[in-house]
Amino acid sequence: MKRTTLAKTVIPATLLSAGLLVSPRTSALQGPPPVGGPLPGLSINEMQRFNAGRNEFTRNFRIEDGLGPVFNGVSCVQCHGAGAPGGASPNLGVSVVTRFGGTVNGQYSDLENLGGALIQSRSLREIIPNYPVPRETVPPQAQFVSRRITTPVFGMGLIESIPYEQIKALSDPDDADKDGVSGRMNWVFNPGTNRSELGRFGWKCQVPTAHLFSGDAYLNEMGITSPSFTIEVRPQGNSIPAGADTVADPEDFNGARTNRVTDFMRFTAAPRGNQGSIEAKALFASTGCASCHTPSMTTGPNPVAALSNQTVNLYSDLLVHDMGPGLADGVRQGEASGSEWRTAPLWGLRFRPFLLHDGRATTVDQAIRLHGGEAARSVKAYNALPSTSRATLLTFLQGL
């Protein structure tokens, strides 16, 4: 897909002074990048694309842009804003989405004929009186319902650039080493390439690339079609009434918008927290946390120098793990079962007001204690720590 390169980018002075946008004349940052800032070492062209993508990420969409007929938000930052644009859910009032599924003839189904698998909780009826398409609701036929907060998109280019072989080396689907941890890769269908690919993003590693993440969000969260997703969502599984959708599909007709958001996510730096003491890191390993939350991996060679051969301190193995019945939502995505979840990257943890997939935890201590399944041994080890050691570990995690 052809990408749009902007000849000139107008940058608000307030954003430059805050460190959130960087002048395209500057190809590198001095010191660690601010949260939500660009990767160090971007070229002038890449910096322009980052700035254009950030502007796209923070803009509000209108009906004439293709918003609706049903949607969840009017901008990307509305749901990805904790800490900075690109962050996790800033609050549970506007940035929680609902997924559902069920069983049909003994097989799991997204129940697409009923509007599945994602609820669009708003419609243009908020803007246009008597608009013929109402917001969606969970149908009574749904057997599994999952409320989910949004994940941060910081450092997605780095995650995307980690070679498949590194992730595969961490997988142990049959628990061959008998440590109780059996993480596995989630293979998902990519409509852009028409093949199955390794999932890396989303709560269940259900999205393989940053570009697909962008296009999927445009369609399912804002109702905007693009060259990657050309067909409108069918509200509650029904056809859109004639005249209700006045913007020709694809509404992002040449993919420029989705490409700009992809650039922002790919070129956004990883959050940099404290490095932690030797004692804290030893506790992280001895309790078994590092068995899933792998402290670091390395990117491979990349045409983008800022993404090439970089250390990625994401604290995740990018695998899905069975987290037990307490965290299970029953919803399947790709090859991930209803009780499996991606190991959530811990970088930027200090910016997240809510933890776990549904935001039920508001402290790191709560989140750890709610782990189950493959993490049960780690929770037991954590609970057995002396209070001073537990405080040391929590201080380290809360500063990531």
C-alpha positions as CSV (number, residue, x, y, z in Angstrom):
1,M,0.0,0.0,0.0
2,K,1.4,3.4,-1.0
3,R,2.2,5.6,2.0
4,T,1.7,9.4,2.0
5,T,4.8,11.5,2.6
6,L,4.1,15.1,3.7
7,A,6.2,17.8,2.1
8,K,5.5,20.1,5.0
9,T,4.2,19.5,8.5
10,V,2.8,22.3,10.6
11,I,3.6,21.7,14.3
12,P,1.8,23.4,17.1
13,A,4.4,25.3,19.3
14,T,2.7,24.1,22.5
15,L,3.3,20.4,21.5
16,L,6.9,21.1,20.6
17,S,7.6,22.8,23.9
18,A,6.0,19.9,25.8
19,G,8.3,17.5,24.1
20,L,5.4,15.6,22.5
21,L,6.3,16.6,18.9
22,V,9.7,17.1,17.5
23,S,10.7,19.4,14.7
24,P,11.3,17.6,11.4
25,R,14.6,19.4,11.3
26,T,15.7,17.3,14.3
27,S,16.6,13.7,13.6
28,A,17.4,12.7,17.1
29,L,16.3,13.5,20.7
30,Q,18.6,14.6,23.5
31,G,18.2,12.1,26.4
32,P,15.4,9.6,26.9
33,P,12.3,10.4,24.8
34,P,9.2,11.6,26.6
35,V,6.3,9.2,26.9
36,G,4.4,9.2,23.7
37,G,7.4,10.9,21.9
38,P,9.2,9.6,18.8
39,L,11.9,7.0,18.6
40,P,15.4,8.4,19.0
41,G,17.3,8.5,15.7
42,L,14.4,8.9,13.2
43,S,15.3,10.5,9.9
44,I,13.8,13.9,8.9
45,N,11.2,12.1,6.7
46,E,10.3,9.6,9.5
47,M,9.9,12.5,12.0
48,Q,7.5,14.2,9.6
49,R,5.5,11.0,9.3
50,F,5.5,10.7,13.1
51,N,4.2,14.2,13.6
52,A,1.5,13.8,10.9
53,G,0.5,10.5,12.5
54,R,0.2,12.0,15.9
55,N,-2.0,14.8,14.6
56,E,-4.2,12.1,13.0
57,F,-4.3,10.1,16.2
58,T,-5.5,13.0,18.2
59,R,-8.1,14.5,15.8
60,N,-11.8,14.1,16.2
61,F,-13.6,12.6,13.2
62,R,-16.9,13.9,11.8
63,I,-19.7,12.4,9.8
64,E,-18.2,13.8,6.6
65,D,-15.0,11.9,7.4
66,G,-17.0,8.6,7.5
67,L,-17.7,8.4,11.3
68,G,-20.5,5.8,12.0
69,P,-23.2,4.7,11.4
70,V,-22.2,3.0,14.7
71,F,-18.9,3.5,16.6
72,N,-17.2,3.5,20.0
73,G,-15.2,6.7,19.8
74,V,-14.6,9.8,17.7
75,S,-10.8,9.7,17.9
76,C,-8.0,7.3,18.6
77,V,-6.8,9.3,21.6
78,Q,-10.2,9.1,23.3
79,C,-9.5,5.5,24.1
80,H,-5.6,5.6,24.0
81,G,-4.7,8.5,26.2
82,A,-3.4,7.5,29.6
83,G,-0.1,9.2,30.1
84,A,0.1,10.6,26.6
85,P,-1.5,10.0,23.2
86,G,-0.9,6.3,22.5
87,G,-1.5,5.2,26.1
88,A,-4.0,2.8,27.6
89,S,-7.6,3.5,28.7
90,P,-7.6,6.9,30.4
91,N,-10.9,6.1,32.2
92,L,-13.5,3.4,32.3
93,G,-16.3,5.7,31.3
94,V,-15.4,6.2,27.6
95,S,-12.6,3.7,26.9
96,V,-14.0,0.2,27.6
97,V,-15.2,-1.9,24.7
98,T,-17.4,-5.0,24.8
99,R,-16.8,-8.2,22.9
100,F,-19.1,-11.2,22.8
101,G,-19.5,-14.7,21.4
102,G,-21.3,-18.0,21.7
103,T,-21.6,-21.5,20.5
104,V,-23.4,-22.5,17.3
105,N,-23.7,-26.2,16.4
106,G,-21.1,-27.1,19.0
107,Q,-18.6,-24.6,17.5
108,Y,-17.4,-21.3,18.9
109,S,-18.8,-18.3,16.9
110,D,-18.3,-14.6,16.8
111,L,-22.1,-14.3,16.2
112,E,-21.5,-11.9,13.4
113,N,-25.2,-12.3,12.3
114,L,-26.1,-10.6,15.6
115,G,-23.5,-7.8,15.4
116,G,-20.5,-9.7,16.9
117,A,-17.8,-9.9,17.9
118,L,-17.5,-6.2,19.0
119,I,-20.2,-4.0,20.3
120,Q,-20.4,-0.4,18.8
121,S,-22.0,1.3,21.8
122,R,-22.7,4.7,20.1
123,S,-24.4,5.7,16.8
124,L,-25.0,8.9,14.8
125,R,-28.3,9.2,16.6
126,E,-26.3,11.2,19.1
127,I,-25.8,13.8,16.4
128,I,-28.7,13.4,14.1
129,P,-32.2,13.3,15.6
130,N,-34.3,10.3,14.5
131,Y,-31.3,8.7,12.8
132,P,-32.4,5.2,11.7
133,V,-29.5,3.2,13.2
134,P,-29.4,2.9,17.0
135,R,-26.4,1.9,19.0
136,E,-25.7,-1.8,19.5
137,T,-26.4,-3.8,22.6
138,V,-25.3,-7.3,23.6
139,P,-27.8,-9.8,22.2
140,P,-29.4,-12.3,24.6
141,Q,-27.9,-15.1,22.5
142,A,-24.4,-14.2,23.6
143,Q,-23.0,-16.8,26.0
144,F,-19.7,-15.0,26.6
145,V,-19.3,-11.3,27.2
146,S,-16.0,-9.5,27.8
147,R,-15.5,-5.9,28.8
148,R,-12.0,-4.8,27.9
149,I,-9.9,-1.6,28.4
150,T,-7.7,-0.5,25.6
151,T,-4.0,-1.4,25.4
152,P,-1.2,1.2,24.9
153,V,0.4,1.4,21.5
154,F,3.8,2.8,22.6
155,G,6.7,1.0,20.9
156,M,4.6,-1.0,18.4
157,G,7.3,-0.6,15.8
158,L,9.8,-2.2,18.1
159,I,7.5,-5.1,18.9
160,E,6.7,-5.6,15.3
161,S,10.4,-5.8,14.5
162,I,11.2,-8.6,16.9
163,P,12.1,-11.7,14.8
164,Y,9.7,-14.5,14.8
165,E,12.5,-16.9,15.9
166,Q,13.0,-15.1,19.2
167,I,9.3,-15.4,20.1
168,K,9.2,-19.0,19.0
169,A,12.2,-19.8,21.2
170,L,10.2,-18.7,24.2
171,S,7.2,-20.8,23.5
172,D,6.6,-24.0,25.3
173,P,3.1,-25.2,24.4
174,D,3.5,-28.6,26.0
175,D,5.4,-27.4,29.1
176,A,8.4,-29.5,28.2
177,D,10.4,-28.1,31.0
178,K,7.6,-28.9,33.5
179,D,7.7,-25.4,35.2
180,G,3.9,-25.0,34.8
181,V,4.2,-22.3,32.2
182,S,3.2,-23.3,28.6
183,G,3.0,-20.1,26.6
184,R,2.2,-20.5,22.9
185,M,2.0,-18.4,19.8
186,N,-1.3,-17.2,18.5
187,W,-1.7,-17.5,14.7
188,V,-4.3,-15.2,13.2
189,F,-5.6,-14.4,9.8
190,N,-4.4,-11.3,8.1
191,P,-6.8,-10.1,5.4
192,G,-4.2,-7.9,3.9
193,T,-1.9,-10.8,3.1
194,N,-4.6,-13.5,3.0
195,R,-2.6,-15.8,5.2
196,S,-2.1,-16.7,8.9
197,E,0.5,-14.7,10.7
198,L,1.9,-14.5,14.2
199,G,-0.3,-12.3,16.4
200,R,1.6,-9.7,18.5
201,F,-0.9,-7.0,19.5
202,G,-4.2,-6.9,21.4
203,W,-5.3,-8.7,24.6
204,K,-5.0,-12.1,23.0
205,C,-2.3,-11.4,20.4
206,Q,-5.1,-11.3,17.8
207,V,-3.6,-8.7,15.6
208,P,-0.3,-9.4,13.6
209,T,0.8,-5.9,12.4
210,A,0.5,-2.3,13.4
211,H,-1.1,-1.5,10.0
212,L,-3.9,-4.1,10.6
213,F,-4.3,-2.7,14.1
214,S,-4.9,0.7,12.6
215,G,-7.3,-0.4,9.9
216,D,-9.3,-2.6,12.3
217,A,-9.6,0.3,14.8
218,Y,-10.8,2.7,12.2
219,L,-13.5,0.3,11.1
220,N,-14.7,-1.2,14.4
221,E,-14.1,1.7,16.8
222,M,-15.0,4.6,14.5
223,G,-16.9,3.1,11.7
224,I,-14.5,4.4,9.0
225,T,-13.8,2.0,6.1
226,S,-10.4,1.9,4.4
227,P,-8.7,-0.1,1.6
228,S,-7.9,-2.8,4.2
229,F,-11.5,-2.9,5.5
230,T,-13.8,-1.8,2.7
231,I,-17.2,-3.1,4.1
232,E,-19.1,-1.2,6.8
233,V,-20.0,-2.9,10.1
234,R,-23.5,-4.3,10.0
235,P,-25.2,-2.8,13.1
236,Q,-26.6,-5.7,15.2
237,G,-26.0,-7.8,12.1
238,N,-28.5,-5.8,10.0
239,S,-28.1,-4.0,6.7
240,I,-27.6,-0.2,6.9
241,P,-30.8,1.5,5.7
242,A,-30.6,3.4,2.4
243,G,-29.4,6.9,2.9
244,A,-28.0,6.4,6.4
245,D,-24.4,6.2,5.2
246,T,-23.7,9.2,2.9
247,V,-19.9,8.8,2.5
248,A,-18.7,6.5,-0.2
249,D,-16.6,3.5,0.8
250,P,-13.8,3.2,1.4
251,E,-14.1,6.4,3.4
252,D,-10.4,6.6,4.0
253,F,-10.3,6.2,0.2
254,N,-6.6,5.9,-0.3
255,G,-5.5,4.7,3.1
256,A,-3.8,7.9,4.0
257,R,-5.4,8.2,7.4
258,T,-4.7,4.6,8.5
259,N,-1.2,4.9,7.1
260,R,-0.5,8.0,9.2
261,V,-1.8,6.4,12.4
262,T,0.3,3.3,11.5
263,D,3.4,5.6,11.2
264,F,2.6,7.2,14.6
265,M,2.4,3.8,16.3
266,R,5.5,2.4,14.6
267,F,7.6,5.4,15.3
268,T,6.5,6.0,18.9
269,A,9.3,5.3,21.4
270,A,9.0,2.8,24.2
271,P,8.4,4.2,27.7
272,R,11.5,4.3,29.7
273,G,11.1,3.6,33.4
274,N,13.6,3.0,36.2
275,Q,16.1,0.3,35.7
276,G,15.5,-1.4,39.0
277,S,18.0,-2.5,41.6
278,I,19.8,-5.8,41.5
279,E,17.6,-7.0,44.4
280,A,14.4,-6.1,42.6
281,K,15.4,-7.8,39.4
282,A,16.4,-10.9,41.4
283,L,13.0,-10.9,43.0
284,F,11.3,-10.5,39.6
285,A,13.1,-13.6,38.4
286,S,12.9,-15.7,41.6
287,T,9.1,-15.3,41.9
288,G,8.7,-16.6,38.3
289,C,7.4,-13.3,36.9
290,A,10.2,-13.3,34.3
291,S,9.0,-16.7,33.0
292,C,6.3,-14.8,31.0
293,H,7.2,-11.2,31.4
294,T,10.5,-11.6,29.5
295,P,12.5,-8.5,30.4
296,S,14.0,-7.9,27.0
297,M,14.2,-9.0,23.4
298,T,16.1,-7.6,20.4
299,T,14.8,-6.4,17.0
300,G,16.4,-7.6,13.8
301,P,17.7,-5.7,10.8
302,N,15.2,-3.0,9.7
303,P,15.2,-0.4,6.9
304,V,14.3,2.1,9.6
305,A,17.5,2.6,11.4
306,A,15.7,3.6,14.7
307,L,14.1,0.1,14.7
308,S,17.1,-1.9,13.6
309,N,18.9,-4.2,16.1
310,Q,17.4,-2.4,19.2
311,T,17.0,-3.8,22.7
312,V,13.3,-4.0,23.5
313,N,12.7,-3.9,27.3
314,L,9.0,-4.7,27.0
315,Y,8.7,-7.3,29.8
316,S,6.6,-9.7,27.7
317,D,7.2,-12.9,25.7
318,L,4.4,-12.0,23.2
319,L,2.8,-15.4,23.8
320,V,-0.7,-16.3,25.1
321,H,-1.0,-18.1,28.5
322,D,-3.9,-19.8,30.2
323,M,-4.6,-17.5,33.2
324,G,-7.2,-19.7,34.8
325,P,-11.0,-19.4,35.3
326,G,-10.8,-16.2,37.4
327,L,-9.6,-14.2,34.4
328,A,-11.3,-16.2,31.6
329,D,-13.8,-14.4,29.5
330,G,-14.8,-17.3,27.2
331,V,-14.1,-15.2,24.0
332,R,-11.8,-16.9,21.5
333,Q,-9.6,-15.0,19.0
334,G,-7.4,-16.7,16.5
335,E,-6.1,-19.8,18.2
336,A,-6.3,-18.2,21.7
337,S,-8.9,-19.8,23.9
338,G,-11.4,-18.2,26.3
339,S,-8.9,-18.4,29.2
340,E,-5.7,-17.4,27.3
341,W,-4.2,-13.9,27.3
342,R,-1.2,-12.2,25.9
343,T,1.5,-11.5,28.4
344,A,0.9,-7.8,28.8
345,P,4.0,-5.7,28.3
346,L,5.0,-4.0,31.5
347,W,6.8,-1.0,30.0
348,G,4.9,2.2,30.8
349,L,3.1,0.4,33.7
350,R,3.3,3.6,35.8
351,F,1.0,5.4,33.3
352,R,-1.8,2.9,33.5
353,P,-4.7,3.7,35.9
354,F,-6.4,0.4,35.3
355,L,-4.9,-3.1,35.0
356,L,-5.9,-6.5,33.6
357,H,-8.1,-6.9,30.6
358,D,-11.2,-5.4,32.2
359,G,-9.6,-2.8,34.4
360,R,-10.7,-4.6,37.6
361,A,-7.4,-3.9,39.3
362,T,-6.2,-0.4,40.1
363,T,-2.9,-1.4,41.8
364,V,0.0,-3.6,40.7
365,D,-0.5,-5.6,43.9
366,Q,-4.1,-6.3,43.1
367,A,-3.2,-7.3,39.5
368,I,-0.6,-9.8,40.7
369,R,-2.9,-11.5,43.2
370,L,-5.6,-11.9,40.6
371,H,-3.3,-13.9,38.3
372,G,-4.2,-17.6,38.1
373,G,-3.6,-20.6,35.8
374,E,0.0,-20.7,34.6
375,A,0.8,-17.8,36.9
376,A,-0.4,-19.6,40.1
377,R,3.1,-20.6,41.2
378,S,4.3,-17.0,40.8
379,V,1.4,-15.7,42.8
380,K,2.2,-18.1,45.6
381,A,5.9,-17.1,45.6
382,Y,4.9,-13.4,45.6
383,N,2.5,-13.9,48.6
384,A,5.3,-15.8,50.4
385,L,7.8,-12.9,50.1
386,P,8.6,-10.9,53.3
387,S,6.8,-7.6,53.3
388,T,10.0,-5.6,52.7
389,S,10.9,-7.8,49.6
390,R,7.4,-7.4,48.3
391,A,7.6,-3.6,48.6
392,T,10.9,-3.6,46.8
393,L,9.4,-5.6,43.9
394,L,6.3,-3.4,43.7
395,T,8.4,-0.2,43.7
396,F,10.3,-1.6,40.8
397,L,7.2,-2.5,38.8
398,Q,5.4,0.7,39.6
399,G,8.3,2.6,38.2
400,L,8.4,0.9,34.8
